[in-house]
Amino acid sequence: MGELEDVKDLLPANASISDTRYEASDIVIYTDSKEFFLDHSEAVRKIVSNLKKRVEVRPSSKLFSKPENAEKKLKEIIPSEAGFDEAIFQPSLGKVIIRAEKPGRVIGNNGRTLDEIKKKTLWAPQVERVPAIKSKIVDRARELTVEDPEFRKDFLHDVGKKIRRGDPPEDEWVRVGGLGGFRQVGRSSVLLQTEQSTVLMDAGINPSAEPGTKDNFPILNAPELDLQDLDAVVLSHAHMDHCGMIPYLYKMGYDGPLYCTKPTRDLMIMLALDYIGIAHQENQDAPYDSSAIKKAIKRTITPDYGEVTDITSDMKLTLRNSGHIIGSSLCHVHVGEGIHNVLYTGDYNYDKSEMLRPADTNFKRVETMITESTYGGKDDRQQPREEAQKKFLSKMKQTLSKGGKVIVPVFAIGRSQEILGMLADELDRDYFDYPLYIDGMIKDANALHTAYPEFLSKKVQKKIFQEENNPFTNDQLHSIGSNSEREDVIEGGPSIILATSGMLTGGPILSYLEALADDPKNAMIFVGYQASGTLGNKIQQGRSTVNINGKRVEINLDVNTVSGFSAHSDRQQIINFSKNLRSSPNRVLTNHGEESKCFSLASTLHKVLHIDTSAPQNLDVNRLN
C-alpha cells in the first residue's frame, strides 16, 4: 500500500480524504470536501508528476446529493437539445453515468456544463452516447457494463494491488507461444510470459472447424497455460475467431482482468450471446452460457487508444487503432524496465477505408512483432479501393437492372458497415430507388457504431454528428427481423441484401442462398475472406452444387469476388506497415494465415527488412530476449 500512502502525503491538509483506492493501474481519491472535489487540479498534477499514475478525485457518500435530487438538477442543467436519456447512479463509486444523444451538449463549451453538474450535484459525471438506432441487444450489452459497481470497486482495487506486487526477477526472460491461429486462420490465441507474469492475448474459435471439436477451440490445455495463474487477458478485437472463447476462460476458473476498448467489449457481448443462441437453435452445446459472459464483463478494463496501462507487475499495455473493425487494436506490451517490447497486431488494415482510419504506426519501441498473414501470400494483392467500388457498383446495377437480387454475405461487424458506407451516397441519388435489406446482427452492430463515432473515420464522424447522409439511418435501409419478412424479400422485386454470416457458415444468408441460388438473374458478391473448407470458399472456387440445411442446391446465380473491401492488409500493405513503424522490429513472427502464406510472408519480410523472421506453428515457444 506504499503508493496510496504516498498519495496521502502529497495531498493538501484540507483535502479531507475518506479513502484512497486502486482502480487497476489508476488511483482514485474519495473526498468529503466540497472545495477539494471541485478544485483539485493542482494537487492531482503534483501526484501524477511524482507517481506517474493517472489519478481521479470522486466524492464520498457524505458529499454527493441523493440520486433523486441529483437527477432533478441534471434535467435542469442539461440543455434539451442534448437528448438526455438516463442517469445511472453508482454511489459506491461516487459516479453518475449520463447517457444522452449528444454528449457534447452535456459537456458544454470547455466543459462548462459538466462543471456545473459537478457543482450542483456533487457527483462525478461520466458521459456516454446513446445509439442513434434502437437495439435490444445493444441495450442489454450496455446494461451488463454497469452491473454490480460494488463488486467492480473491490475487484479493481485487488487488480491494482496485484499489479504492484513482487520484487524484480532474478532472470529476466520473455517468451511467446501460440495456442491457436499459427499457420492457420481461426482460434487466435497468443501466450506471452515472463518469470513474473503470464498474459493471454485473444482466445477465439475456428469458424471452419466442426463445432465442438478440439480444432474448433484454442489449445487451452497447453502445459504453459494455467488459468489459475493467468494474470491478464488482452483482446485485440471482437471477431469470433479472436473473442469467441473469452467467456469460456471465466467458466473454467480464470478470475482476472480482461483488457480491450469499449466498442470491443460491447461487440464481444453481442457476438457471444448470439453464439449461444445459434448453438441452441442447432441443438448443439455451447461451451459456455450467459453467466460466463457476465463474469467477463464485470472484470473488463477499457483503456483508451494510446493510454499506457500497467497490466501486471512487469508489463505495460498500449492499445492503438488497427483499422480492422470499430475498436480493434494493435496491442503493444512493454516488458520490465525496457527488457523487451512486443507488438501483437491482431488483424489490421493499413489502408484508407470508408469507416476507419489506417492502422497506427506510432510505437516508440518494437523488438518483436507478431503479424497477421491473412493476405500475405506472394499473389495476394487487393485492388485499389476505388476500383473495388466501381466493380461492386457495376455488378450491382447490372443485376438490379435485369430484375435480379444482389446477395452480399458479410460479417455483422466490419465488412457490413464498410459496404453500407460505400452505398450511402448511392442510396441518396434520385435515380436509385431499390431497397437495401440488412439481416442478422448487422442492425445491432450499426447501432453500436453510432454509439462510438470517435472510433470511426473523420468522414463518417461528420455524417453522424451532422445527421446528414448517415450511412446507418438511411430511409432506404430496411432491417429484417423475422422469417416472414425474409420471405417477403425473397419473393419481392430487385433489391440488395446484406446478410450474415460472411463465410456462409450459418445465419440468415443461407435462407437467401437456398431460395435464390438457382436463378441466373441473381448475383452473389463476396467482399470478404473465405476460409478454406467453408461453404463460402467452396462456392467461390466454383462448386456448382452444394448442400444447405440437408438440401441439394444448384448454384446458378452469378458469383463474383471483389477483394478491395478487405479489413485485412494485403502483402504489400503489411510490408509498408512494417517499414513505416516508428521503431523498426528486430524480429517478426507470422500468424493468422494459411501455412503457405505465413511462410511466404516471413521469407519476404526477412529479405526486405533484413531481420529475423519465422512462421511458428501452434505450441511452438519462442524466447524473445
Secondary structure, 3 states (H helix, E strand, C coil): CHHHHHHHHHCCHHHCEEEEEEECCEEEEEECCHHHHHCCHHHHHHHHHHHCCCEEEEECCCCCCCHHHHHHHHHHHCCHHHCEEEEEEECCCCEEEEEECCHHHHHCHHHHHHHHHHHHHCCEEEEEECCCCCCHHHHHHHHHHCCCHHHHHHHHHHHHHHHCCCCCCCCCCEEEEEEECCCCCCCCEEEEEECCCEEEECCCCCCCCCCCCHHHCCCCCCCCCCHHHCCEEECCCCCHHHHCCHHHHHHCCCCCCEECCHHHHHHHHHHHHHHHHHHHHCCCCCCCCHHHHHHHHHCEECCCCCCEEEEECCEEEEEEECCCCCCCEEEEEEECCCCEEEEECCCCCCCCCCCCCCCCCCCCCCCEEEEECCECCCCCCCCCHHHHHHHHHHHHHHHHHCCCEEEEECCCCCHHHHHHHHHHHHHCCCCCCCCEEEECCHHHHHHHHHHCHHHCCHHHHHHHHHCCCCCCCCCCEEEECCHHHHHHHHHCCCEEEEECCCCCCCCCHHHHHHHHCCCCCCEEEECCCCCCCCHHHHHHCCCCEEEECCEEEECCCEEEECHHHCCCCEHHHHHHHHHHCCCCCCEEEEECCCHHHHHHHHHHHHHHHCCEEECCCCCCEEECC
